[in-house]
């Protein structure tokens, strides 16, 4: 068995004195692990950093074997974010969610493309946190927990959407939802249509996607990665100086 693919580094751990086991999210082969011989060398340690875009070759005698990776760096995302604490935390959160929630070796080509795009947005876009939350919504859809936010579950209308049902993931507008507001999740407007987002809107977005990500994690018998809560905690601490629709 032998293949080449584009990938995003999700995780690497040492194995023995000189090797590492790397988990890479690939375009055509999904989340895939493999042994990197010499992975602990200075050169390879700089390559095997979460978030880095790589070109990888995987080889094994049998498909079910761990196999070995040869990895070439294409873009060092991690090193470009080292001095940007919030951006580094956002990158780690996205990569950790993919590492924890995706099944091994199942292809998610569209998710790979959106993650690669998100990493670029995190580095260069002024409004990247909105993009990050929208990406979590896309991740949920890929995992089978898509949110239906286009119209009210009760009236069928698309105006005045205010909440989301935690049971169905469907939007609810203000009038029919008001008596049940304490049981519903706030729906920030930027997830429905293009709009500005204050810090409170972004935190509501994190709570909304986080609720359904927790459901997805429980159904898979795992827990959400601590990197996500660290990212949100970092943002929350900075929220008092976070201007509307701008980066800290």
Secondary structure, 3 states (H helix, E strand, C coil): CEEEEEEEEEEEEEECCCEEEEEEEECCCEEEEEEECCCCCHHHHHHCCCCCEEEEEEECCCCCCCCEEEEEEEECHHHHCCCCHHHHHHHHHHHHHHHHHCCECCCCHHHHHHHHHHHHHHHHCCCHHHHHHHHHHHHHHHCCCCCEEEEECCCCCCCCEEEEECCCCEEEEHHHHHHHHHHEEECCHHHCCCCCCCHHHHHHHHHHHHHHHHHHHHHCCCCCCHHHHHHHHHHHHHHHHCCCCCCC
